[in-house]
Each structure stands twice: as structure tokens, then as C-alpha cells.
Amino acid sequence: MRNPFIQTLCHIPCEIGESPIWLASAQSLFWVDTEDHCIHQYSLETKTHRATKVPVAVTAIAPARSGWLAATKTGLYRCQADFSDFEFIADPTEGLPGIRLNDAVNCPNGDLWFGSMNEAHLEQADGCLYRYEAATNRISQIDSDYAVANGIAFNATLKRAYVANMFRGQVIELQMSDDWTAVLNKRVLIELPEQEGLPDGLTTDAYGNLYVCHWNKGAVSVYSPQGHCIHLEELPVKHATRCTFGGDRLDMLFVTTGWYGMSEQDRSEQPLSGCTFVLPAPFSGKADSFFSGSL
């Protein structure tokens, strides 16, 4: 049964809404439309929405102390707090035909993790997982063999990282070293059956539970750290892309969605596809991490 308390935060539909980030300092949610060169901001304080056009196709944003890092279809960038002055950092996929960056999330140790994908052949395991090290400003590869490396999340207590191996229908668990620099063990934690869609964006709450957004299903499922499904939130859309916590008590769950690939009939039947939603969080949330390096 669908949660009656789900509300539409923003009615402006994104083709692929992604990377919701709550900034307590601004009392605002930020997210991107990966297909529209656009970054959105919604202020809970003033109930106002602002869209900022940017010069590159941003696929994910991650907060830093004095600005933002942005994964884009043409590499990794840094920019100012108002999303001005985009400056190219590097692109580890340069020279690899059809390969580009995708999702990006800050690690609890202050580094940035980001994934890649084969844009032309989504089911090919050409995607890799990278780290942009805050202390050295170097990029290193963490892992490989992903059919779209997506939805990165972390359990700081257990030293676990989670990555959606999207077009394999899997969520991978990486057991990490204490400093988050080495993979000690890798296993499939969750495998979604075809009728449940594909795992997209991920996040974790204050208890270490893992939230999985379902592409092709329009839902957010919650798993215990042991990989058992303990909760399900259904949405009135086809594609749920990523979620995060916000509000003064981190008791609100924000979910971005998309209408990418949907027919006109599907869009008319699901007119809220691409909108951003907010609902009461089923469990207490946690704040997003910040990149600790200098920009």
C-alpha cells in the first residue's frame, strides 16, 4: 500500500532527476537533471524553487566545505557554492569510447567516490569505481566490472561501502580497510528479481540500514545491514533514482525520480514521473558527508 503521506516537493519534472543533497546551512535540497544541464534547489524555509543552468552535463554533485564537486559526462569538476566557475579536474575515462562518469558520493573519510558506465552498452561490465583523494587530489581506481556503477553508500560503523551493479540487478558490498583505501572483501549483498526493477541510487540511515531506489519499479526498499528487506515505500512513478535525508531532525526522506525512456502513454498515466518527492523517513536519517579537501 502506498504511503498516504508522500508529497510532491517539486512539480518540475526531470528527465533523470539525480543526486539529492540536503544542506542544513541553506535549509535546502539540491539535485540535478542529468539530461538538462540543470541543478535544482528547493528551500524548505521559503518554499521556493530555483533552477541553475550549468555549462556541463552534471550527473551527480557532492558538497565540499567551500563549494561543490561534480561528476559530469565529460569528467570530474569543481565549482563554487552557487554553481558558478566550473573548473575541470580530471577524467579517468578519457580515451575510453562510450565510457563516462555516473554517480558520485562523499566517503566518511572525506574522499569522493564516483563510478563510471558504458553509455552505449549499459549491460557491459565496463564500469569502474574510483576515489578522488582529499589529501592528495589524486584519482585512484577502487574496483571494476560494473554494468553501470551506481548508487554509492557507506556504513561508517561497519566500514562497508555499497555500490549498485545496476544492470546486473545487484547491490555489491565492499568490506573496506579502516582508512577506506583498500577493499578487503567483496560480495553480492542484494539481488533484485527482474519484476522489482533495477537498483539505482543508495543511501544509509543512522542504524546502518540500506535504502535502494528501484529503476523500472518506482519504489524505495530498505534493507538491514545483513541484507534482509525490512521496509518498502512505493511511489506513483516508474523510476526512483536516489534518496537522501533532510529536515532539522533528518526525519524526512527526499526521493528524486525520472521519466527517461517512458512513452507518452506511460507519462500520461504517471504524470508525476520526474518530480521530486518527500515523505516521513521510516527510520532516523544521517547527514551527507562533505569532501574534506581544498577546492
C-alpha positions in Angstrom: 0.0 0.0 0.0 1.3 3.4 -0.9 2.2 5.8 1.9 -0.6 8.5 2.1 2.0 11.0 3.5 4.1 11.1 0.3 4.1 14.7 -1.0 5.5 16.2 -4.2 8.2 18.6 -3.2 8.8 20.0 -6.7 6.4 19.6 -9.7 9.0 20.4 -12.3 9.8 17.0 -13.9 13.4 16.0 -14.6 14.2 13.6 -17.4 16.6 11.9 -14.9 16.5 13.6 -11.5 19.5 12.5 -9.5 21.9 13.2 -6.6 19.6 14.8 -4.0 21.8 16.6 -1.3 20.4 18.2 1.8 22.4 21.2 3.1 21.3 22.2 6.6 23.1 25.5 6.3 20.9 26.5 3.4 17.8 24.6 4.7 17.6 23.4 1.1 17.5 20.3 -1.0 19.7 20.3 -4.2 19.5 17.8 -7.1 20.4 17.6 -10.7 18.8 16.7 -14.0 21.4 14.7 -15.8 19.9 15.3 -19.2 19.2 19.1 -18.9 22.5 20.7 -17.8 20.5 21.9 -14.7 20.9 21.9 -11.0 17.8 22.5 -8.8 17.4 23.9 -5.3 14.3 23.9 -3.2 14.2 25.9 0.1 12.1 24.4 2.8 12.3 27.7 4.7 10.8 29.9 1.9 9.0 27.1 -0.1 10.8 28.4 -3.3 12.4 26.5 -6.2 15.4 27.7 -8.2 17.0 26.1 -11.3 20.5 26.9 -12.4 21.8 26.1 -15.9 25.4 24.9 -15.9 27.9 24.5 -18.7 28.4 20.8 -18.4 26.1 17.7 -18.2 26.2 17.1 -14.4 25.4 13.5 -13.3 26.0 14.0 -9.6 27.0 16.6 -7.1 28.8 16.3 -3.8 29.3 19.1 -1.2 32.6 20.4 -0.1 33.3 23.0 2.6 33.6 25.9 0.2 31.7 24.7 -2.9 30.9 21.5 -4.8 32.4 18.6 -6.7 30.5 17.5 -9.7 30.7 14.3 -11.7 29.8 15.0 -15.3 29.6 13.3 -18.7 32.9 14.9 -19.5 34.8 14.3 -16.3 35.2 15.5 -12.7 34.8 19.2 -11.9 34.9 21.6 -9.0 32.6 24.7 -8.8 31.6 27.5 -6.4 28.7 27.3 -3.9 26.4 29.0 -6.4 27.4 26.5 -9.1 29.4 29.1 -11.0 33.0 28.8 -12.3 33.1 25.1 -13.3 36.8 24.0 -13.3 37.9 20.7 -14.8 39.8 18.4 -12.5 40.3 15.1 -14.5 38.6 12.4 -16.3 39.8 8.8 -15.7 37.5 7.6 -18.5 39.2 9.8 -21.1 40.1 7.9 -24.3 37.7 5.0 -23.5 35.0 5.0 -26.2 31.4 5.2 -24.8 32.6 5.3 -21.1 31.7 8.2 -18.9 31.2 9.1 -15.2 28.0 8.5 -13.4 27.1 8.7 -9.7 29.4 10.3 -7.0 29.1 10.4 -3.2 31.4 11.6 -0.4 33.0 8.9 1.7 33.0 9.2 5.6 36.8 9.8 5.5 36.3 12.9 3.3 37.3 11.5 -0.1 35.0 11.5 -3.1 33.9 8.1 -4.6 32.5 8.0 -8.1 31.5 5.4 -10.7 31.5 5.0 -14.4 29.4 3.3 -17.1 29.3 2.3 -20.7 26.7 4.7 -22.1 26.3 2.8 -25.4 26.2 -0.7 -23.9 24.7 -0.5 -20.4 24.8 -4.2 -19.7 28.6 -4.5 -20.4 30.6 -4.6 -17.2 32.9 -1.7 -18.3 32.1 0.4 -15.3 34.7 1.1 -12.6 34.7 2.7 -9.1 37.1 5.5 -8.4 38.3 7.6 -5.4 39.3 11.3 -5.6 41.6 11.6 -2.5 41.1 14.7 -0.5 44.6 14.7 0.9 46.5 14.3 -2.4 43.9 15.4 -5.1 44.8 12.1 -6.9 42.3 9.8 -8.5 42.7 6.0 -8.0 40.6 3.0 -9.0 38.9 1.1 -6.3 37.0 -1.6 -8.1 35.8 -2.7 -11.6 33.4 -4.9 -13.5 30.2 -3.0 -13.0 27.4 -2.8 -15.6 26.8 0.8 -14.6 28.5 1.6 -11.2 25.7 3.5 -9.5 24.3 4.5 -6.1 27.2 4.6 -3.8 26.6 4.5 0.0 28.5 3.8 3.2 28.2 2.3 6.7 30.8 4.1 8.7 30.5 1.8 11.7 30.9 -1.5 9.8 33.4 0.0 7.3 31.2 -1.1 4.4 30.7 0.5 1.1 27.7 -0.3 -1.1 27.6 0.1 -4.9 24.7 -0.7 -7.3 25.8 -3.0 -10.1 22.7 -1.7 -11.8 22.2 -3.8 -15.0 23.1 -7.0 -13.1 20.3 -6.2 -10.6 22.8 -6.4 -7.7 23.9 -4.3 -4.8 27.6 -5.1 -4.0 29.0 -4.8 -0.5 32.7 -3.9 -0.2 34.3 -4.5 3.2 36.9 -1.7 3.5 40.1 -1.2 5.5 39.9 1.2 8.5 41.2 4.1 6.3 38.8 3.3 3.5 41.6 2.8 1.0 41.6 -0.9 0.4 38.9 -3.5 -0.4 39.2 -6.5 2.0 36.2 -8.4 0.7 33.6 -8.1 -2.0 30.2 -9.9 -2.2 26.7 -9.5 -3.6 24.5 -8.3 -0.7 21.2 -7.9 -2.6 20.0 -9.3 -5.9 16.7 -7.9 -7.2 14.4 -10.2 -9.2 13.5 -8.7 -12.6 10.0 -7.8 -11.6 11.4 -5.5 -8.9 13.3 -3.3 -11.3 17.0 -2.3 -11.2 18.9 -1.0 -8.2 19.8 2.7 -8.7 20.7 5.2 -6.0 21.5 4.1 -2.5 21.8 5.7 1.0 22.1 4.5 4.6 20.3 5.7 7.7 21.5 6.2 11.3 21.1 2.5 12.0 23.1 1.3 9.0 20.0 0.2 7.1 20.5 0.5 3.3 17.9 2.3 1.1 17.7 1.1 -2.5 15.9 3.1 -5.2 14.3 1.0 -7.9 14.5 2.0 -11.5 11.6 0.4 -13.5 9.7 -0.2 -10.3 9.1 3.2 -8.6 9.9 2.2 -5.1 12.4 2.6 -2.3 13.2 -0.6 -0.3 15.1 -0.7 3.0 17.4 -3.5 3.9 19.1 -4.3 7.2 22.9 -4.5 7.2 22.6 -8.2 6.8 20.7 -7.8 3.5 17.1 -8.5 4.7 14.3 -6.3 3.3 12.6 -4.6 6.3 10.5 -1.9 4.6 9.1 -0.7 1.3 7.9 2.7 0.1 6.0 2.7 -3.2 5.9 5.8 -5.4 3.4 6.9 -8.1 6.1 6.8 -10.8 8.1 4.3 -12.8 11.7 5.3 -12.0 13.0 6.1 -8.5 16.6 7.3 -8.8 18.2 8.3 -5.5 17.2 9.4 -2.0 18.6 11.3 1.0 17.6 12.5 4.4 16.8 16.1 5.4 15.0 18.5 7.7 16.1 19.7 11.1 15.8 16.3 12.6 16.8 14.3 9.5 13.4 12.7 9.6 12.4 13.5 6.1 13.2 11.3 3.1 13.7 13.1 -0.3 13.5 11.0 -3.4 14.3 12.0 -7.0 12.7 10.3 -10.0 12.8 10.4 -13.8 10.7 10.0 -16.9 13.6 8.8 -19.2 12.6 6.3 -21.8 8.8 6.4 -20.9 6.2 6.5 -23.7 3.7 9.4 -23.9 1.0 7.0 -22.7 3.2 6.0 -19.7 3.8 9.6 -18.8 0.1 10.5 -19.1 -0.7 7.6 -16.7 2.1 8.6 -14.3 2.2 12.4 -14.6 4.4 12.8 -11.6 7.3 11.0 -13.2 10.4 13.1 -12.9 9.1 15.0 -9.9 11.0 15.1 -6.5 9.1 13.7 -3.5 9.3 14.0 0.3 7.9 11.6 2.9 8.4 10.8 6.5 11.6 8.8 6.9 10.8 5.2 8.1 13.9 5.3 10.3 16.2 8.1 11.6 18.5 9.5 8.9 22.0 10.7 8.8 23.6 13.7 7.2 25.6 13.6 3.9 29.4 13.7 4.3 31.5 16.5 3.0 34.6 16.4 0.8 37.4 17.4 3.2 40.0 18.5 0.6 40.6 22.0 -0.7 38.9 23.2 -3.9 
